[in-house]
Amino acid sequence: MKRSERLHAVVDHLRARAPRPVSAERLAGEFGVSRRTIERDLAALRAAGVPLYAVDGRSGGHCVVADYSLPPLNFRADEALAAAVALDLLTGSPFEAAARRARDRILAAAPDAVRAEVSAGVVPVDAVLRPRRVPPTPGVALLPGAIARREVVRLRYRAAVRDVEPLRLLHGDGFWYLVAWSRPGGGVRGFRTDRIEAVELTGERFVALHHDDVDADLSRWDRVPVGR
């Protein structure tokens, strides 16, 4: 990656996580360079007027003002292909409809030459997916938004109806699961999304995210956090 591309990518990386700080060590690992190189990159960005600031403390790091943006950087063919393949692999997930729209948006914004290369399948990728026993419920597509808004949802799951606080989505063994705090008794529960029969948004918001309870419940699994 050229330095100019890396500088742009560093800003995008920080913007995607704002206002959470990102340490120099993590940035160095992300871009495969030394911490000293990352520190020079951050200094160059500040000198160019990018509104970066540092957060002190054990969990501190570097941040960029959340509403700051740079002129768009066109995807290279391999980057566009990687994004398209990753989005295609979300078929059958709660993100399927959003992934299709995002894929179309990426390819529509790509230069003609890049779009042609991606459409031609420069690096063909096939995925053999486990056959789904039950077609996914259309309402499952509401779950990512409900998680982001912290909105209580009413599920019909195996003929039972319950209100839950949706917390995370988990993918494993070929299936997607909703991890939620079950009401009224409380407790972390998992719901396989292809077994959810109906999803209803209640409009009620919740506050607690029960991080410790969820992490304890999932501690027996090998997990790879995504987008954090």
C-alpha positions as CSV (number, residue, x, y, z in Angstrom):
1,M,0.0,0.0,0.0
2,K,1.4,3.4,-1.0
3,R,1.8,5.9,1.9
4,S,-0.9,8.2,0.4
5,E,-3.4,5.3,0.4
6,R,-2.4,4.3,3.9
7,L,-3.0,7.9,5.2
8,H,-6.4,7.9,3.7
9,A,-7.1,4.4,5.1
10,V,-5.9,5.4,8.6
11,V,-8.5,8.3,8.6
12,D,-11.2,5.9,7.4
13,H,-10.3,3.4,10.1
14,L,-10.5,6.0,12.8
15,R,-13.7,7.5,11.4
16,A,-15.4,4.1,11.4
17,R,-14.7,3.7,15.1
18,A,-15.2,7.3,16.3
19,P,-15.5,8.3,19.0
20,R,-13.8,5.2,20.3
21,P,-10.0,5.7,20.4
22,V,-7.6,3.3,18.6
23,S,-4.1,2.7,19.9
24,A,-1.0,3.2,17.8
25,E,-0.1,-0.5,18.3
26,R,-3.5,-1.5,16.9
27,L,-3.1,0.8,13.9
28,A,0.4,-0.5,13.3
29,G,-0.9,-4.1,13.3
30,E,-3.8,-3.2,11.1
31,F,-1.6,-1.7,8.4
32,G,1.4,-3.9,8.8
33,V,3.9,-1.2,9.7
34,S,5.8,-0.2,12.8
35,R,4.4,2.0,15.5
36,R,7.0,4.6,14.6
37,T,5.7,4.7,11.0
38,I,2.1,5.1,12.3
39,E,3.2,7.9,14.6
40,R,4.8,9.7,11.6
41,D,1.6,9.1,9.6
42,L,-0.6,10.6,12.4
43,A,1.8,13.6,12.6
44,A,1.5,14.1,8.9
45,L,-2.3,14.0,9.0
46,R,-2.4,16.5,11.8
47,A,0.0,18.8,9.8
48,A,-2.4,18.5,6.9
49,G,-5.3,19.7,9.0
50,V,-7.0,16.4,9.9
51,P,-8.7,17.0,13.3
52,L,-7.1,14.2,15.2
53,Y,-6.9,14.1,19.0
54,A,-5.4,11.8,21.6
55,V,-7.3,10.1,24.5
56,D,-5.1,9.3,27.6
57,G,-5.5,6.3,29.8
58,R,-5.2,2.6,29.7
59,S,-7.9,2.3,26.9
60,G,-6.9,5.5,25.2
61,G,-5.5,6.1,21.7
62,H,-6.1,8.3,18.7
63,C,-9.5,9.6,17.5
64,V,-10.7,11.7,14.6
65,V,-13.7,14.1,14.8
66,A,-16.7,11.9,13.8
67,D,-18.1,14.1,11.1
68,Y,-14.8,14.7,9.4
69,S,-14.5,13.3,5.9
70,L,-12.0,13.2,3.1
71,P,-12.7,13.2,-0.7
72,P,-13.7,9.6,-1.7
73,L,-10.9,7.3,-2.6
74,N,-11.7,4.9,-5.4
75,F,-11.5,1.2,-4.7
76,R,-8.8,-0.8,-6.3
77,A,-10.0,-3.9,-8.1
78,D,-8.8,-6.2,-5.4
79,E,-10.5,-4.1,-2.7
80,A,-13.8,-3.9,-4.5
81,L,-13.7,-7.6,-5.2
82,A,-13.0,-8.3,-1.5
83,A,-15.9,-6.2,-0.4
84,A,-18.2,-7.8,-3.0
85,V,-17.3,-11.3,-2.0
86,A,-17.6,-10.5,1.7
87,L,-21.1,-9.0,1.2
88,D,-22.1,-12.0,-1.0
89,L,-21.3,-14.3,1.9
90,L,-24.0,-12.6,4.0
91,T,-26.6,-14.3,1.9
92,G,-29.1,-16.0,4.2
93,S,-28.1,-13.7,7.1
94,P,-30.0,-10.9,8.8
95,F,-27.9,-8.6,6.8
96,E,-28.8,-10.0,3.4
97,A,-30.9,-7.2,2.0
98,A,-28.6,-4.5,3.3
99,A,-25.5,-6.4,2.0
100,R,-27.0,-6.5,-1.5
101,R,-27.6,-2.7,-1.4
102,A,-24.1,-2.1,-0.1
103,R,-22.6,-4.3,-2.8
104,D,-24.5,-2.4,-5.5
105,R,-23.4,0.9,-4.1
106,I,-19.7,-0.1,-4.0
107,L,-19.7,-1.3,-7.6
108,A,-21.8,1.7,-8.8
109,A,-19.2,4.1,-7.4
110,A,-16.2,2.1,-8.7
111,P,-14.5,3.3,-11.9
112,D,-15.5,1.5,-15.1
113,A,-12.3,-0.4,-15.3
114,V,-12.5,-1.7,-11.7
115,R,-16.2,-2.6,-12.1
116,A,-15.4,-4.6,-15.3
117,E,-12.6,-6.5,-13.5
118,V,-14.9,-7.3,-10.6
119,S,-17.8,-8.4,-12.8
120,A,-15.4,-10.6,-14.7
121,G,-14.4,-12.3,-11.5
122,V,-10.6,-11.7,-11.5
123,V,-10.3,-14.0,-8.5
124,P,-13.3,-16.4,-8.7
125,V,-14.6,-17.4,-5.3
126,D,-17.2,-20.1,-4.6
127,A,-18.8,-20.8,-1.3
128,V,-20.5,-24.1,-0.5
129,L,-23.2,-23.3,2.0
130,R,-25.0,-25.7,4.3
131,P,-28.6,-26.1,2.9
132,R,-31.0,-24.2,5.1
133,R,-33.7,-26.4,6.6
134,V,-36.1,-23.5,7.1
135,P,-36.3,-20.3,4.9
136,P,-35.3,-17.2,6.9
137,T,-38.1,-15.1,8.3
138,P,-38.4,-11.8,6.4
139,G,-38.7,-10.0,9.8
140,V,-35.2,-11.1,10.7
141,A,-33.8,-8.3,8.6
142,L,-35.2,-5.9,11.3
143,L,-32.8,-7.2,13.9
144,P,-29.6,-5.3,13.0
145,G,-31.5,-2.0,13.2
146,A,-33.1,-2.9,16.4
147,I,-29.7,-3.8,17.9
148,A,-28.3,-0.4,16.8
149,R,-31.3,1.5,18.2
150,R,-31.5,-0.6,21.4
151,E,-35.1,-1.3,20.7
152,V,-37.0,-4.2,22.4
153,V,-38.4,-6.7,19.9
154,R,-41.2,-9.3,20.2
155,L,-40.2,-12.7,18.8
156,R,-42.4,-15.6,17.9
157,Y,-39.9,-18.5,18.4
158,R,-41.0,-22.1,18.2
159,A,-44.6,-21.1,18.9
160,A,-43.7,-19.1,22.0
161,V,-43.9,-15.2,22.1
162,R,-41.5,-13.3,24.2
163,D,-40.0,-9.8,24.4
164,V,-36.3,-9.5,24.3
165,E,-33.6,-6.9,24.3
166,P,-31.5,-7.7,21.1
167,L,-27.8,-7.3,21.9
168,R,-25.6,-9.1,19.3
169,L,-25.7,-11.3,16.2
170,L,-23.5,-14.4,16.3
171,H,-22.5,-16.6,13.4
172,G,-21.3,-20.2,13.8
173,D,-21.6,-23.6,12.4
174,G,-23.4,-22.3,9.3
175,F,-26.1,-20.5,11.2
176,W,-26.9,-17.1,12.5
177,Y,-28.1,-16.5,16.1
178,L,-29.6,-13.5,17.9
179,V,-28.1,-13.0,21.3
180,A,-30.6,-11.2,23.5
181,W,-31.6,-10.5,27.1
182,S,-34.9,-12.3,27.7
183,R,-37.8,-10.7,29.5
184,P,-39.4,-10.7,32.0
185,G,-37.1,-13.0,34.1
186,G,-33.9,-11.8,32.5
187,G,-30.9,-13.8,31.3
188,V,-28.9,-14.2,28.1
189,R,-30.6,-16.3,25.5
190,G,-29.7,-17.4,22.0
191,F,-32.2,-17.6,19.1
192,R,-31.3,-19.3,15.8
193,T,-32.6,-16.8,13.3
194,D,-33.9,-19.4,10.8
195,R,-36.2,-20.6,13.6
196,I,-37.6,-17.2,14.4
197,E,-41.2,-17.2,13.0
198,A,-42.0,-13.5,13.4
199,V,-40.3,-10.2,14.5
200,E,-42.2,-7.2,15.8
201,L,-40.7,-3.9,16.7
202,T,-42.2,-2.6,20.0
203,G,-40.8,1.0,19.9
204,E,-39.5,0.6,23.5
205,R,-35.9,1.4,24.1
206,F,-33.6,-0.2,26.6
207,V,-30.4,1.0,28.2
208,A,-28.3,-1.8,29.6
209,L,-26.2,-3.9,27.2
210,H,-25.3,-6.6,29.7
211,H,-21.8,-6.9,28.3
212,D,-20.4,-8.9,31.2
213,D,-23.3,-11.4,31.1
214,V,-23.0,-11.8,27.3
215,D,-19.2,-12.2,27.4
216,A,-19.5,-14.8,30.2
217,D,-22.2,-16.7,28.3
218,L,-20.1,-16.8,25.1
219,S,-16.7,-17.4,26.8
220,R,-16.9,-21.1,26.0
221,W,-16.7,-20.4,22.3
222,D,-13.9,-19.2,20.1
223,R,-15.1,-15.8,18.9
224,V,-13.8,-13.3,16.4
225,P,-15.3,-9.8,17.2
226,V,-16.3,-8.1,13.9
227,G,-16.4,-4.3,13.4
228,R,-15.3,-3.4,16.9
